[in-house]
């Protein structure tokens, strides 16, 4: 079963987009629930993204990708 890594709709104010500044874990790596897996930036504010479940990380959006609230940036399989 696959669990999406979503950018929460309430992570920042407004409708501005964000950029994935770094993946902290490699594609295909094992992650635990709550592990920090990525960092994104919106309007000069940095946000940390956690794994929603334990499993193997599948990256769907690469570093420097522009993303919106609600976007799926990866999966945990």
matplotlib code that plots the C-alpha trace (Angstrom):
import matplotlib.pyplot as plt

x = [0.0, 1.3, 0.9, 1.3, 3.5, 1.3, 1.9, -0.7, -3.2, -2.6, 1.2, 1.6, -0.8, -1.9, -1.8, 1.9, 3.7, 6.7, 10.0, 11.5, 14.9, 16.2, 15.4, 16.9, 16.5, 17.4, 14.8, 14.4, 15.6, 13.8, 12.1, 10.2, 7.0, 7.8, 11.3, 12.2, 12.3, 12.3, 12.5, 10.5, 10.5, 7.6, 8.0, 11.4, 10.0, 11.5, 9.2, 10.2, 8.2, 7.9, 7.2, 3.5, 4.3, 7.1, 8.4, 10.4, 10.5, 9.5, 10.3, 7.8, 9.0, 12.7, 14.6, 13.9, 10.4, 7.7, 4.8, 1.4, -0.5, -2.1, 0.6, 1.9, 5.7, 6.4, 5.1, 6.0, 5.5]
y = [0.0, 3.5, 6.6, 10.0, 12.7, 15.8, 19.5, 20.5, 23.1, 25.1, 24.9, 28.6, 31.6, 32.7, 31.0, 31.4, 28.4, 26.8, 25.2, 21.9, 23.1, 19.6, 16.0, 14.8, 11.1, 9.4, 7.8, 4.2, 4.6, 3.2, 5.9, 5.8, 7.5, 11.1, 11.1, 14.4, 13.7, 17.1, 20.8, 23.3, 27.1, 29.6, 33.3, 33.0, 30.6, 27.1, 24.2, 20.6, 17.7, 14.4, 10.9, 10.1, 6.4, 3.9, 2.2, 3.0, 6.6, 7.2, 10.8, 12.2, 15.9, 16.7, 19.4, 22.9, 21.9, 24.5, 23.1, 24.3, 23.5, 20.1, 18.7, 15.2, 15.3, 11.7, 8.4, 6.0, 2.4]
z = [0.0, -0.9, 1.2, -0.5, 0.8, 0.5, 0.9, 3.5, 2.4, 5.7, 5.7, 4.9, 4.4, 1.0, -2.4, -3.1, -4.6, -2.9, -4.1, -3.0, -1.7, -0.8, -0.3, 2.9, 2.0, -1.3, -3.6, -2.7, 0.9, 3.9, 6.1, 9.4, 10.1, 11.2, 9.6, 8.0, 4.2, 2.5, 2.9, 1.0, 0.8, 0.3, 0.5, 2.3, 4.9, 5.2, 6.0, 6.9, 5.4, 7.3, 6.1, 6.8, 7.2, 7.3, 4.2, 1.0, -0.3, -3.9, -5.0, -7.5, -7.7, -7.9, -6.1, -7.4, -8.6, -8.1, -6.2, -4.9, -1.7, -1.9, -4.3, -3.9, -3.9, -3.1, -1.8, 0.9, -0.3]

ax = plt.figure().add_subplot(projection="3d")
ax.plot(x, y, z, "-o")
ax.set_aspect("equal")
plt.show()
